């Protein structure tokens, strides 16, 4: 039952009100639930009460939304790889209730595709016998299973219907969960970010709109994007696979989908859905135009979902935007419509098209100028464009202290003074957030090589810096530089002097 039918059956809306909401949805795009809230036909609390908290257990084949013949074929493919199995074994493999699996087994027995192996000493027709009875695939069944696998070799849990998937994506949309200041600070607690920056990011998260994080590399854009993904706490349900026009689309992905433990009091639910944390999917320089479409596996004969479908109800990070194998213009043109309407259209190799929900918080991270990547029309659709620049001296020192503690190195105030004066002030080098980690890891690498305890000394810092930094234009030898000035308490960033913090003077 979809949301509209559910609202009418529960008498939460009149047919006239529902018609008004549908017209608004068609005009403005997005989900029906959003239109109901915008028109004040329902409150967020009321909508939450009307939506089920867990996918209900199906009690009949009609409630599965998947043809019975497909489930029978799927059972037979599982049986092909099993020496023998019980009804419970197959129910666990298909993620279906046992009473429905029993019906499928009886159907396949009548077709002589399965053989029953009775246990001695059990009364025929008894409940115990039904549980303990084991089955194996017959020679006739093997031939039919091989024919099925020639058409589609998917042999995983039973899929869910596209309609059911739409309903659940809408009911657990990422726009429903709000992240407050405290939660964002907790998610970023391991890292050093200015409070003003987080106060810009927070409203952008709650808008649910795509955002641009841009600025020089090495200053925490990708890390911040990951923290945004960690800030969401509500679990969601993700299906193992979708059934679309007679085809299987594998959706659940062990890499991007992290199962979430259910509370002890949680009721049983339809096991074709996995309780997960909200997805956090990252696409980097390897992203191609094909990654935005269904991927048909010609060997296995089924489809793999594209990245943005796997990221539904979660966060989708496009890292190093502008450096993908697909050009920025191709990517932006492909997503212009989905970003506006919150739905996308995918195509099967048969030419059939179908609509899927497009419900992610998309974060573009780049160290390139946004205006060199996209035109004004696309940038208008990315509401929030947040600059993440070089860190301040205070932040640099704090990162250095935290990294020393993390690696068991004794923090030495004189060493940070020397580092800043010699390798930043004298060569007008900006302060990057990644430098303390990278330099200290090089100190540790050198200590491991020589088999000694790591220590923070001038010699070790010199070795690390001279191996790490590309020498500035005109500098061939750092040792030839003049000695640090008597009071090197200013780092120059362009024409602006930044006074170093008191704790490293």
C-alpha positions in Angstrom: 0.0 0.0 0.0 1.5 3.3 -1.0 1.4 6.5 1.0 -1.6 8.0 -0.8 -3.7 4.8 -0.2 -2.6 4.6 3.4 -3.6 8.3 4.1 -7.1 7.7 2.5 -7.6 4.4 4.3 -6.7 5.9 7.7 -8.9 8.9 6.9 -6.0 11.3 7.6 -6.9 13.1 4.4 -10.0 13.6 2.2 -9.8 12.7 -1.5 -9.9 16.5 -2.2 -7.0 17.2 0.0 -5.0 14.4 -1.5 -5.7 15.7 -5.0 -4.5 19.1 -4.0 -1.3 17.7 -2.6 -0.7 15.6 -5.8 -1.2 18.7 -7.9 1.4 20.6 -5.8 3.8 17.7 -6.1 3.5 17.6 -9.9 4.1 21.3 -10.0 6.9 21.7 -7.6 8.6 18.2 -7.7 9.8 16.3 -4.7 7.9 13.7 -2.7 4.2 13.7 -1.8 5.1 13.9 1.9 6.9 17.2 1.4 3.9 18.6 -0.5 1.6 17.5 2.4 3.8 19.4 4.9 4.2 22.5 2.7 0.4 22.8 2.3 -0.1 22.3 6.1 -2.3 19.3 5.4 -0.3 17.2 7.9 2.2 18.1 10.6 5.6 16.3 10.7 4.6 14.5 13.9 1.3 13.4 12.3 3.1 12.2 9.2 5.6 10.2 11.3 2.8 8.5 13.2 1.1 7.4 9.9 4.2 5.9 8.5 5.2 2.4 9.7 8.5 2.3 11.6 9.5 -1.1 10.1 8.7 -2.9 6.8 5.8 -5.2 7.7 6.2 -8.9 7.4 4.3 -10.2 4.3 1.7 -12.8 5.0 0.7 -13.5 1.5 2.3 -13.6 -1.9 0.2 -10.6 -3.0 2.0 -8.5 -0.3 5.4 -9.2 -1.7 4.9 -7.2 -4.9 7.0 -9.9 -6.8 5.7 -12.6 -9.1 5.4 -16.1 -7.5 7.2 -17.6 -10.6 10.3 -15.5 -10.0 10.4 -16.5 -6.3 10.1 -20.2 -7.3 13.0 -19.7 -9.8 15.1 -18.0 -7.1 14.5 -20.9 -4.7 15.5 -23.4 -7.3 18.8 -21.5 -8.0 19.6 -21.5 -4.3 18.8 -25.3 -4.2 21.2 -25.8 -7.2 24.1 -24.8 -4.9 23.0 -26.7 -1.8 23.5 -30.4 -1.2 20.3 -30.4 0.8 18.2 -27.9 2.7 15.3 -27.5 5.1 12.4 -25.1 4.8 14.1 -23.0 7.5 17.4 -23.0 5.5 15.6 -21.7 2.4 13.6 -19.1 4.4 16.8 -17.7 5.7 18.4 -17.6 2.2 15.4 -16.0 0.6 14.6 -13.7 3.6 10.9 -14.8 3.3 8.5 -16.2 6.0 8.6 -20.0 6.3 4.9 -20.5 5.4 5.5 -18.8 2.0 8.6 -20.8 1.4 6.6 -24.1 2.1 4.2 -23.1 -0.6 7.0 -22.6 -3.1 8.7 -25.9 -2.1 5.4 -27.8 -2.7 5.0 -26.2 -6.1 8.5 -27.2 -7.1 7.9 -30.7 -5.8 4.8 -31.1 -7.9 7.0 -30.0 -10.9 9.4 -32.8 -9.8 12.2 -30.2 -9.5 12.8 -31.1 -5.8 13.1 -34.4 -3.9 12.1 -34.8 -0.3 14.4 -36.6 2.2 12.2 -37.7 5.1 13.7 -38.3 8.5 13.2 -41.8 10.0 10.9 -42.1 13.0 8.8 -39.0 12.3 5.0 -39.2 11.7 4.0 -38.2 8.2 2.3 -34.9 8.1 3.4 -33.9 11.6 4.6 -30.3 12.4 7.9 -31.7 13.5 8.3 -33.6 10.2 7.6 -30.4 8.3 10.4 -28.6 10.1 12.9 -31.4 10.0 12.2 -32.5 6.4 15.1 -31.9 4.0 15.0 -31.4 0.3 17.5 -31.7 -2.6 17.3 -30.6 -6.2 16.4 -33.3 -8.8 18.2 -33.9 -12.1 15.2 -32.3 -13.8 15.4 -29.4 -11.4 19.1 -28.9 -12.1 18.4 -28.6 -15.8 15.7 -26.1 -15.2 17.9 -24.1 -12.7 20.7 -23.9 -15.3 18.2 -22.6 -17.8 17.0 -20.0 -15.3 20.7 -19.0 -14.6 21.3 -18.5 -18.3 18.6 -15.8 -18.2 19.5 -14.4 -14.7 22.0 -15.9 -12.3 21.0 -13.7 -9.3 20.8 -16.1 -6.3 20.4 -13.8 -3.3 17.5 -12.7 -1.0 14.2 -12.1 -2.6 13.8 -8.6 -4.2 11.3 -6.0 -3.3 9.0 -4.2 -5.8 9.9 -0.7 -7.2 6.7 0.7 -5.7 7.6 -0.5 -2.2 11.1 0.9 -2.6 9.6 4.3 -3.6 7.4 4.3 -0.5 10.2 3.5 1.9 12.6 6.0 0.4 9.9 8.7 0.8 9.1 7.7 4.3 12.7 7.8 5.6 13.9 10.7 3.4 17.1 12.4 4.7 15.1 15.7 4.7 13.1 14.4 7.7 16.1 14.1 10.0 17.4 17.4 11.4 21.0 17.9 12.7 21.4 20.4 15.4 24.6 22.3 16.5 25.4 19.9 19.3 25.2 16.8 17.1 27.4 18.4 14.3 30.0 19.3 16.9 30.0 15.7 18.3 30.4 14.3 14.8 33.4 16.7 14.2 34.9 16.3 17.7 38.0 14.4 16.5 38.9 17.2 14.1 39.7 21.0 14.4 37.2 23.2 12.7 36.3 26.8 13.4 32.9 27.3 15.0 31.9 29.8 12.4 32.5 27.2 9.7 30.3 24.6 11.4 27.6 27.3 11.8 27.6 27.7 8.0 27.5 23.9 7.4 24.7 23.2 9.8 21.9 25.1 8.0 23.1 23.7 4.7 22.7 20.2 6.0 19.1 20.8 7.3 18.2 22.4 4.0 18.6 19.0 2.3 20.0 20.7 -0.7 23.3 20.0 -2.5 26.3 21.9 -1.3 29.8 22.9 -2.6 32.8 22.6 -0.3 35.6 24.4 -2.0 39.1 25.7 -1.2 42.8 24.7 -1.2 43.5 21.0 -0.9 44.6 19.5 2.4 42.3 21.5 4.7 39.6 19.0 5.6 36.9 19.3 2.9 36.5 15.5 2.5 36.9 14.9 6.2 34.1 17.4 6.9 31.9 15.8 4.3 32.4 12.5 6.1 31.6 14.0 9.4 28.3 15.4 7.9 27.4 11.8 7.0 28.2 10.6 10.6 26.0 13.4 12.0 22.9 11.6 11.0 21.7 9.1 13.6 18.4 7.7 12.5 18.6 4.1 11.0 16.9 3.3 7.7 15.9 0.2 5.8 17.6 -0.8 2.5 16.5 -3.7 0.3 18.9 -6.3 -0.9 17.5 -6.0 -4.5 14.8 -4.5 -6.6 12.4 -6.2 -9.0 11.8 -4.0 -12.1 10.1 -5.0 -15.3 11.1 -8.7 -14.9 14.7 -7.8 -14.1 16.8 -7.8 -10.8 18.7 -4.8 -9.7 21.1 -5.5 -6.8 21.1 -2.6 -4.4 22.5 -3.5 -1.0 26.3 -3.1 -1.0 28.5 -4.3 1.9 31.0 -1.5 1.2 28.6 1.5 1.4 25.8 0.1 3.6 26.6 -0.5 7.3 24.1 -2.6 9.2 22.7 -1.1 12.4 21.8 -3.1 15.4 18.1 -3.2 16.3 17.0 -2.4 19.8 15.9 -5.4 21.9 12.2 -4.2 21.8 12.2 -3.9 18.0 9.5 -6.0 16.3 10.2 -8.4 13.6 10.1 -7.0 10.1 10.3 -8.0 6.4 13.9 -9.4 6.2 14.2 -8.5 2.6 15.2 -5.1 4.0 18.4 -4.5 6.0 18.4 -2.1 8.9 21.3 0.2 8.2 22.9 3.5 9.1 22.3 6.2 6.5 24.6 5.5 3.5 27.8 7.5 3.0 28.9 6.9 -0.6 32.1 8.6 -2.0 32.9 8.8 -5.7 36.4 10.1 -6.5 38.5 10.5 -9.6 37.5 7.1 -10.9 33.9 8.2 -11.5 32.7 7.8 -15.1 29.5 8.5 -16.9 28.7 4.8 -16.7 28.6 5.1 -12.9 25.5 7.2 -13.2 23.5 4.4 -15.0 22.5 0.9 -14.3 25.4 -1.5 -14.9 24.4 -4.7 -16.6 26.7 -7.7 -15.8 26.7 -9.8 -19.0 28.1 -12.8 -17.2 25.7 -12.8 -14.2 22.8 -11.4 -16.2 21.5 -8.9 -13.7 22.0 -5.2 -12.9 24.0 -3.3 -10.3 22.6 -0.1 -9.0 24.5 3.2 -9.7 26.2 5.1 -6.9 23.4 7.7 -6.5 20.8 4.9 -6.1 22.8 3.3 -3.4 23.2 6.6 -1.7 19.5 7.2 -1.4 18.4 8.4 2.1 22.0 9.2 2.8 25.0 11.4 1.9 26.7 11.2 -1.6 30.2 12.9 -1.7 31.7 13.8 -5.1 35.3 14.1 -4.1 37.9 16.0 -6.1 35.1 17.3 -8.3 36.4 18.4 -11.7 39.0 15.6 -11.8 36.7 12.7 -12.6 36.9 10.8 -15.9 33.5 12.2 -16.7 33.7 15.9 -17.4 32.0 18.3 -14.9 29.6 19.5 -17.7 28.5 16.0 -18.5 27.9 15.2 -14.8 26.1 18.4 -14.2 23.9 18.1 -17.3 23.0 14.5 -16.2 21.9 15.6 -12.8 20.2 18.9 -13.6 16.7 17.3 -13.7 17.2 15.0 -10.7 18.4 17.8 -8.5 15.3 19.8 -9.3 12.6 17.1 -9.2 14.1 14.6 -6.7 13.7 11.7 -9.2 15.8 10.1 -11.8 15.1 7.9 -14.8 17.2 4.7 -15.5 17.1 2.5 -18.5 17.2 -1.3 -18.9 19.1 -2.8 -21.8 15.7 -3.7 -23.3 15.1 0.1 -23.7 12.5 0.2 -20.9 12.8 3.3 -18.6 11.6 3.6 -15.0 11.7 6.4 -12.4 13.7 6.0 -9.2 13.8 8.4 -6.1 16.7 10.8 -6.0 17.0 11.4 -2.2 20.6 12.2 -1.1 22.5 15.1 0.4 25.0 15.6 -2.3 28.3 17.3 -1.4 30.7 18.4 -4.1 34.3 18.8 -2.8 36.8 20.6 -4.9 40.0 22.6 -4.8 39.1 24.2 -8.1 37.2 27.4 -8.7 33.5 26.5 -8.8 32.9 29.0 -11.6 35.4 27.2 -13.8 33.5 23.9 -13.3 29.8 24.9 -13.8 27.7 27.6 -15.2 25.4 29.9 -13.3 22.3 27.8 -14.0 23.8 24.8 -12.3 25.4 26.7 -9.4 22.0 28.2 -8.7 20.7 24.6 -7.9 23.5 24.2 -5.4 22.2 26.5 -2.7 25.2 26.4 -0.3 28.7 27.1 -1.5 31.1 27.1 1.5 34.7 28.0 1.4 37.2 26.1 3.5 40.5 27.9 3.6 43.9 27.4 5.3 43.9 26.9 9.0 44.8 29.7 11.5 48.0 29.4 13.6 45.9 28.5 16.6 44.2 25.7 14.7 47.6 24.5 13.3 49.1 24.3 16.8 46.0 22.4 18.1 46.2 19.9 15.3 49.9 19.4 15.9 49.3 18.8 19.7 46.5 16.3 19.0 48.5 14.4 16.4 51.5 14.2 18.8 49.2 12.7 21.5 47.6 10.3 19.0 51.0 8.9 18.0 52.5 8.9 21.5 55.0 11.7 20.8 55.9 14.2 23.4 54.8 17.6 22.3 57.6 20.2 22.4 56.7 23.9 22.2 60.1 24.8 20.9 59.8 22.4 18.0 56.5 23.9 16.8 58.2 27.4 17.1 61.1 26.2 15.0 58.8 24.5 12.4 56.6 27.6 11.9 59.5 30.0 11.7 61.8 28.1 9.4 59.3 26.3 7.1 56.4 28.7 7.0 57.3 32.2 7.9 60.5 32.4 5.9 59.0 31.0 2.7 55.5 32.5 3.1 54.0 29.0 3.1 50.3 28.8 4.1 49.2 26.6 7.0 47.5 23.4 5.8 45.5 21.3 8.2 47.1 18.1 6.8 50.7 19.1 7.4 51.0 18.2 11.1 49.7 14.7 10.4 51.9 14.1 7.3 55.1 15.5 8.9 54.7 13.6 12.2 54.0 10.4 10.3 57.3 10.9 8.4 59.1 11.3 11.8 57.6 7.9 12.9 58.5 6.3 9.6 62.2 7.3 10.0 62.2 6.1 13.6 60.9 2.7 12.5 63.5 2.5 9.8 66.4 3.1 12.2 64.8 0.9 14.9 64.6 3.6 17.6 62.0 5.4 19.7 60.5 8.3 17.8 61.5 11.8 19.1 60.5 15.3 18.1 63.9 17.0 17.4 65.1 19.7 15.0 66.9 17.1 13.0 63.8 14.9 12.6 61.7 17.9 11.6 64.3 19.0 9.1 64.4 15.5 7.5 60.6 15.4 7.3 60.1 18.9 5.9 62.9 18.6 3.3 61.4 15.3 2.1 57.8 16.6 2.2 57.8 20.1 0.8 58.5 21.0 -2.8 60.9 23.8 -2.5 59.5 27.2 -3.2 60.5 28.9 -6.5 64.1 30.3 -6.3 65.0 28.1 -3.2 67.4 25.3 -4.0 68.6 24.6 -0.4 66.8 25.3 2.8 70.1 25.2 4.7 71.1 28.3 2.6 68.3 30.3 4.1 69.1 32.9 6.7 68.5 32.0 10.3 65.0 32.7 11.7 64.5 36.3 12.8 64.7 37.0 16.5 60.9 37.2 16.9 59.3 35.1 14.2 55.8 35.5 15.5 54.1 36.4 12.2 53.0 34.1 9.4 52.4 36.0 6.1 49.4 34.9 4.1 49.4 37.1 1.0 49.7 40.6 2.4 48.0 39.8 5.7 50.1 39.1 8.8 48.7 36.4 11.1 50.1 36.6 14.7 51.2 33.2 16.0 49.4 32.0 19.2 50.7 32.7 22.6 51.4 29.0 23.4 54.2 28.8 20.8 55.9 32.1 21.4 
